[in-house]
């Protein structure tokens, strides 16, 4: 399996956001990926558009996990 350029960009952004640990930024990145995928689906560039929807889902999942961790820490106090 070879990594495509968009995969490398996704990994770099994901790691940078993980270091920042801000759930809101993950959600914004997920929305940005979905917004970018819409014109690609319209132009029938399905491979890249599908990847962007998967990336958006990964960003949303990371946002949810960070929010749950924050809620758990706050409820433990």
N, C-alpha and C positions, 0 to 999 in steps of 0.2 A: 504494500500500500504506500503510495507516494502522497506527500502532502502538497496540496495546491497552495498558491499564494494567499488565497482568502483564508485557508486554514491557519497559516502562519500568522496572519494579521489577527484572526480571532484569538489564537492562543496568547499572543502578546498582549492584546487588550484585556483578555480575561485575567491574566496574571497581574497586570497592573491594577486592575480593579480589585482583585483579591488582596493585594497589598494595601490598598486604600480602605477596604472593608466598609464601603458605604452601599447599603441596599438600594438607595434611591438611584445611584449611578448605574447599578446593574439593571434596574427597571428601565431607565432612560436608554441604555444601550440596547436592550431588548426591543423597545419600541422603534428605535432607529433601524435595527435590522429588519423588522417587519415592514417599516415604511420603505426601505430600500428594495425589498423583495417584490412589492406590488408592481412597479414598472417592469421589472424583469419577467414576471409572470405574463404581463400584457404583451411583451415582445417575444414570448415563447422561449426564454432562456431558462428552462426549467431546472437544470442542474444547479446553477448558482443560486437561483431563487429558492429552491428547496433547501440548500445549505443555509441560506440566510434565515429561513424560518426555524431550522434546527438550532442555529446559533442564538436566535431570539429566545427560544425555549430554554436553552442552557442559561442565558442571562436571567430570565425570569425565575428559574429554579434556584439559582444562586441567591437572588434577591429574597426569595421566600425563606430559604435556609438561614440567611443572615438575619432576617426579621424574627424568625423563630428563636434563634440563639439570643438575640437582644431581649425578646420577651421573657425568655426563661431566666436570663440573668436579672432582669428587673423584678420578676416575681419572687426570686430567691432572696431578695433583700428585705 
